[in-house]
Amino acid sequence: MNRIMIVDDDTALVKMLESYFSLKKYEIITAENGTDALKKVEMNPDLILLDVNMPQMDGIEVCRRIRDKISCPILFLTAKVDEQDRVNGLLSGGDDYILKPFSLKELDARITAHLKREERHKVKREYKFHGELSIDYTAKKVQIEGNDMELTKLEYGIIEFLSMNPGQVFDKERIYEKVCGYDAEGDSRVVTELIRRIRKKIQAYTVTEYIETVWGMGYKWKN
């Protein structure tokens, strides 16, 4: 049974979601604020629904604090979102945005899609080595000369996608779609910033460049 944690200060909404997803045979954990969520994340949810606009500690800050401790999908719930909000949320480690008011069927479908994606990743057993850099696709870890790189989920996703298709050029929109799993148009600002961060982290260990910019076209993983 998959376990969902719902974090929102709207108690009526939490009760409604808890009732709906309990009927769908999910185990439900609820938290009414960010502080409560930080405590309950130790219960190892399979997916988190996280309200953005909460008092004292908003959802973005909660995501930043817990992302290095858990790898499960985090779906933000928010009344409105502009481009910069979406960029900040994704860079903090979030996986998706659900706008309020939302359809329960759409939310259910998004949750199902994210959980299925997680299951596919769990059964994958494959390693690749690129010089001093190695990728464990099962554990979702990247090492350089035995040193573990500290990557966010989206940073790892970009490395996984590009490295599994070496030599192929992908534009920012395609990378965004494959890594984030959205039907919406890709957000090139997110991809540009994530790749900048990945390069900086790699450069801490080696001068070798693994992700090449193909000007006017996109990015590729060097063969």
N, C-alpha and C positions, 0 to 999 in steps of 0.2 A: 504494500500500500504506500503510495507516494504521500509525502508530508509537505504541506504548504503552510508557510508562515504569512499571516496578514498583519501588516503594520499600518495603522491609520487611527487618527484621533476622532474620527467620525464613528461613534459607537453603533449607530443605526446601520451604517454601511457595512461595518465589520460583522454584525450579527446576520445581515442579509447574505453576505458572501460566505460566512461560516455555514449557514443553513444550506445554501445552494451546493457548495462543494462537498459538504458532508454527505449529501444525497448522492453525489457522484463518486462516493467511496474514497475520498481523500481524507487523510488525517490532518486536522487543522490545529495550528498554533496561532494564537492572537497576541498582539502587543499594541498598546494604546499610544505609545510614544517612542522616541528614539532610544531613550535610556533603557526602557523595558525590552526593546528589540535587541540591544547589545547583550543583555543577559540571556535572552531566550534563544539566540542564535546557536548556543552550545547544544541545543536539541537537534542540530544537524538537519535542517529542512532540505527538501529536494528542490524547492523553488520558493522565492520570496516575492510577495506583492507589497510594495513599499510606497507609501504616500510621500509626495515631495514636500508639501506645505504643512509642516507640523511645528508647533511652538517649541522653543528651547533648542531642539536639535532637528534640523530638517532632514529629509530623506537622502539628499546628496551627501551630507556629512556622515550619516549612518552607513551609507554604501562605502564611502572611503574607509571607514574604520573596520568594517567587517570583510571587505573584499579579499584581503590577504589571508584571511582565516578560512574562508569557504569558497568553493568554486561553482556552487549552484547558480542557476539563472536568477537574476534580479530584475523584476518588471516594475517600473515606476508607475504610480497612479497619480495623475495630476489634473487639475481643473483647466489649466491652459499651459501651453509651452511654446516658446519662440525658439529660433534656431540656436541662440547661445545657450539657452537652458538645456536643449537636447545635447549640444556639444559637451557641456559641463557634466551632464548626467552620464553620458557614455564614457567620457574620460575618467570618471570616478569609479567605473567598473560595472555600470548598469548594462543590461542587455536589450531592453525594450521599453517603450513608452505606451501607456494606455490613457487616453484622454477621457476625463469625466465630463458628462455622463457617458457611460459605455454600455454596450450590449453584453449581457451575460454570456450569450452564445459566442460572441467574438472573443471575449476574455477567456472563455473555456477553450476555444480553438487555439488561441495564442499559447496558453499554458500547455496544452497537449503537444503542440509543435515543439516548444522548448524542451519539454521532458523527453520527447522522442529523440531530439537531437543529442541530448545528454546520454541517452542509452546507446546511440550509435557510437559515440565517442568512447564509451566504456568498453565496448566489445572490440574496439580496434586494437590490434597488437602489432606495432610496427616501429622500427627505429630507422633513422637515417643519419649518416655521418657526412659532414661537409668540412673537410680539413680538421681544424681544431674544434669545430662546433658540432655537437650532436643533439638530435631531437628524439625524445621519447614520446611518441604519439599516444601511448597508453596513459602514462602518468602526466602528460601535458607539461613536460619539462624540457628546458633547453639548457645545455651546459656548454661552456667554453673552457677547454683544458681542465675539465673536472669541476669547474665552478658553476654552481647553479645561478642562472639569471633570474632575477626577480621581475616577473612580467605580470601585467594585468591580464584578464581573460581575453580582452580584445587584442592586446599586443601579441599574445600567444597565437590567437586565431589568425592574425595576419601572417605570422611566421609559418604556421602550419599550412595555410592555403597556398602561399607563394612557394614554399619549399617542396610541396607535393606536386607542383607544376613548374619545375625549374626551366628557365629559358623562355617561358611564355610571358608575354606582356599583358598586363591587366590594367585597365583604367581605374580611377579612384571609385567610380560608381559601382563597377563590378566587384571590386574588393569589398566595398561597404556592404553590398547585397549578400555576398557569400559569407562574410564573417558575421554580420549582424542578423542575417536571415529576414530582412525586411522586404516587403513588396513595394515600399515607397522608393522614390528616387534616392540615390546615394548622397551622402553628405561629405563632399570632398574635404571640407575643413577638418573633419574628424580623422579621416585617413591620413591626411598630410601630417597632422600633429602626432598621431600614433606612430607613424613611420619615423618621424624625427626622434621620438623618444626611444624607439627600438634601436636606431642607429647609435644614439648616445650611450645606451646601455651596452651595446656590443663593443663600442670603442673603449669602454673601460677595461676590456680584456685583450683586445686585438685590433690591429690596424686593418685587418682584412675586411673588405666590404662585401656583404652578402646580398643586400637589396640594392639593386641598381635603378636609378631614375632614367627612364627613356623619355626624353623631353618631348612634350606635346602628345604623348601617348599614355604614360602611366609608369608602372613599376614592374620589375621582374626579379626573380631569384636567380643569382648567377650560377651557371652550371659548374 
